[in-house]
Amino acid sequence: MDDHPLVREWLTNLINQQPDLKVCGEAENAPAALTAIPAARAELAMVDLNLANSSGIELIKDLKDLHPGVPVLVLSMHDESLYAERVFRAGARGYVNKRETANKVIEAIRRVLDGKLYIGEKTAEILAGRAMRGQAADRSAIEMLSDRELQVFDKLGQGIGTRQIAEDFHVSVKTVQEYCARIKEKLNLNNATELLREAVRWRESKNSG
């Protein structure tokens, strides 16, 4: 599942070149994925965290509930320090950064299909460091946001308004406003203008990194 056709095409070609692997279907958003997986009899789901009008993390949770026999491998450009722990907590069995080589991607697929976890070296170092220091140690305010709060914050950074966010997440505008209020409190921001400015700045810094 990826909302970029070129990425899906690259993955399909890469996987189908392997003698023991085959792509059985693809989707660009969560509803299409949830429909396609049982029909295709998928043995593994590869999920990007950015999907059209939906959240990869929420999709992982839905897959765990609706299709617990289908393990999830995340392939994403997102920073491991912010997202890796979240995807494993949501139920994923592996996390691969899109900057990794094709060989690493195939290695991750085979490992998850074998019933094991796949954790890259950088991700392992991050998770091990946190375990040694304690769950809340050495974390930024952004990292302390809940999954949904982070998703709303990211949407705001993309210039998406609260009404559209509410539609994308299938919640009320009031619920989105409540998320915004909690984000402002956690990030020590005084008003909506500061929230929007911080969200844009964070989004730009994440993309440049």
N, C-alpha and C positions, 0 to 999 in steps of 0.2 A: 504494500500500500504506500503510494507516493503520489503527490499531486503534480509532479513534473513528468510529462510523457517521456522526455529524453532519459531521465533516470530509470524509469521503468523499462525502457527499451534496452539500456545498458545492462541492467540487472538480468533481464530475460536472456540476453545473448550470453552473458557471462555464465549464468547457471546452466543453460541448456548445452553449453560446450562440455560440461562435466559428464562423464559416462554414467554416473550414479545419481544424477540430479535432474529434475525437470520442473519447469514452472507450469503450474496447473491453472493459474488465473491471476488477474491483477485488478486493482481498484484505485480510484483517486480520492475517495472519501470514506468515512466510517460506515454510513448506511450501505454503500455498495459492497464494502468489505464483509460486513456481517451477513449479507445475503449470499455473497459469492463463496465464502469459505465452506459451508456445508455442501453446497452444490458441486464444488470442485473436489471434495474429499481431501482437503489440504492436510498435510502432515506437519506443516510449519507456516507461520505467518511472519513476513518481514514488514515492519511498520516504521514509517517516518513519523517524527513528532509533529511536523507541520503538514496538516492535511486540509483540503479545501473545506472551509466552513465547519471544521471540527478539530478536535484535539487528539493527538496520538496517545497521550497518557490516558485519557478517558476511554479511548478505543481499546487499549491494553486491558483496562479494568473490565470492560464489557466482554472482551474475548475470554478472559479468565472465568467470568461468570457463565457465559453462554456456550463456550466451546473449550472447556477445561482440558480436553485432550489435545489441543492444538497449541504447541509452545510458540512463544513470540520472541523474535529477534529484532531488536531496534537497530536501524541504520540511520544515523542522523548527523547533521553538521553541528548540533548543539554542544556546548561546553560540558564535558563530563563532570566537572566539579559542581555544576548546578543541576544536571538532569540525570546522571547515571543512577544515583541512589533512588530518585523518584521512580524511574522506570522499573527497577527491580522491586521496589515496594509495591508498585501497581500490579506486578505479576510477570514481567518479562523474564526470559531465561538468558538473555545475552544483550550486549550493547557494543556496537561497532561504530566508530566515527567514520564519516564518509571520506576523511582524508587518508584512511588506511588503504593498503594495497588490495588489489583484487584477490590475491592469495589469502589475505587475512579474512576477507569477507567469506570466501569459500570455507576456510578453516572454521569460522564461527558457525556457519550453517551446519556443517557436518557435526560439530561438537554438540550443538543444541539438539539436532536430530538424534544423537546418541543418548539423549536424556541428561546431558551435563550442562553446567553453566558455562557461558563464555564471557570472560571479563578481560579486556585488554590491559596491557601493562600499566598505562596511565591511570585507568579507572581503578585498577587493583591498588595502586599506590594511594589514591585519594581515599578510597573506602577503608583501607588499612590504617591510614593516618588518623581518620576520624574515629575509628574504633579504639585506637590507642589513647587519643586525647579526650574522648567522650563525645557524645552525639552533638551537643550544642557548642562545642569548643571551636574557635577559629572559623566561625561562619559569618558571612556578611549578612546584612539585613535582608537583602534580596533572597538569600538562601533560606531564610526563615519564613518566607511566604508559603502558604499552602499551595498545592497543585493548582487549584482553581484560581487563587489570587494571582499566581504567577502567569497563568494563561490570560487573565483579564489585563494584567499589567503589560504583557507582551502585545496584546491587541491594541491597547492605548498607544503604545510606542509605534505602531504601524499607522496611526492616524485614524483608527476605527472608532466610531462613536458608541456611546453606551447602548443606544437602541439596536444598532447592528450587532453588537456583542451579545445582547440579550437574545436576538433571533438566532445567532450562530450556536449559542449554548442552550437554546430552548428553555430559557428562564425569563422571568419578568425584568423589566427595567429597574424596578425597586431592588431586586436581588443583586443586580450588577452594581447599583449604587452602594449597596451594603458592602460588597467586596471592595469597592473603591475606598470606602471609609476605613475599612480594616487595613488596606494597603497604606493609606496615608498615616495611620497610627503607627504601623510597624516601621515605616521608613521615616517617621518624624517629619512629615510634610504638613503644611498648614492649610492648603486649599487645593482646589481642582487644577489651578494653573500650575502650581508647583508639581503636582502629580503628573500632569501631561508632559511638562518639561523634563522631569526625571525619567519618565517612561521612554520618551524619544531619545534622550541621551544614552540610556542604557541599551536601547535597541541598536543605536548606531555603533556603540562601542562593541557590542556583541558581534555585529556583522563585520566590523573592521578587523576583529580578532580572528 
